[in-house]
Amino acid sequence: GGTTSVRSPAVTLPSTGTLTLSYRWYLAHGANASNVDFFRVSIVHNGGTTVLFTQAGAASNRNGAYALGSVNISAYAGQSVRVVFEAADASTASLLEASVDDVTIVQS
């Protein structure tokens, strides 16, 4: 039960170009999970915190398999930001596993 998170160090984004945050992730769970369980990606910026992506759990078995996540973060160009990854077993205790890997920010 509960939420766990990992937060990046501060990253100063370039002020020009298209900025893309990419990461590999998964949310695995058993049939005792619910839609209030989640994997979430947020960005902490000068104006506060913005959720970029959320995958909710469900009352079904879901095996862990990495997927590619990609989000345009050009709106935060020139700012110092932090990326936050969270996973929550937010309802009754259920089998839940989450992972994130290969996090990059690319300017194009």
N, C-alpha and C positions, 0 to 999 in steps of 0.2 A: 504494500500500500504506500501511496505517496508519490511525490514528484522528485526526479533527479535532473540535474542540469550540468552542462559544461559551457563555459563562456570563454571566448577567445580573448587574447590580449588586444589592446587598442590597435586598430589598423587605420592609418591615415590614407584615405582614398584619393586617387588622382582627381584633379578638377575637370578633366576633359575625357572625351571618349565614352564608349559604351562599357559599363562595368557589369560584369556577370559573376555572381556567386554560384559556384557549383559544389556539389557534395554527393557522396554515395551514402545511402541510408536504408534502414529497414525497421519495420515494426512487426514483430511476431507476437502472436498471442494464442491462447487456448480458447475453447468455446465458452469458458466462464468469464471472458472479457465483455466489456460493454462499450457503447459509443461515447462515454465520457472519458475513457482511457485514450491517450494520444501520444503522438510524436509531433513536436512543433519546432519550427525554426523562426527565430525573431532577430531583428537588428536593433541595437541600441544606438541612437543617433542624437544629434543636438536637440531635436524636438521631442524626444521621449523614446518609447519602444514600439516597434511596428512588427506585427506577426506577418511573416512572409509565406509560410506554408504550415498546414496542419493535416495530419492523417489521423483520423479517429479509429479506435478499435471497433470491434463488432463481436456479437455472440456467435463466433465461428472460429474454427482452427485456421490460423494463417501462419504458414512457414516463413522463416526468415530468409529472404533473398534480396540482395542489394539492388536498389534502383538508383537511377541518376536523378538528382534534383538540380534544377537550374533556375535562378531568379535574376532578373534585371534589377540592379541596385543603383542605377545611374542617378536616381533622385537624391542620393546621399553623396554625390561627388564633392570632393574637397573637404569632407568632414572626417573627423576621427570617429570610428564606429567600433562596436564589438558585435560579434555574432554569437547568439545563444541557441543551444540545442537542448530541448527538454523532452523527457519521456515521463508519462504519468500512469500509474495504476490508480485511477481516481475514484473507482467505485468500490465494490466489495473486493477483497483480495482475490486476484486472479493471476494466471500465468501470463506474464508479459515480458518481452525482451526487445530492446531497441539498440541500434548501433548507428554510428556515423563515422565516415572515413573519407580520406582524400579531399579535404576541403581546400578550395582555391578561389581566389578572386582574380579575374582576368580583365584587362583593359584592351578594347579593340577599337 
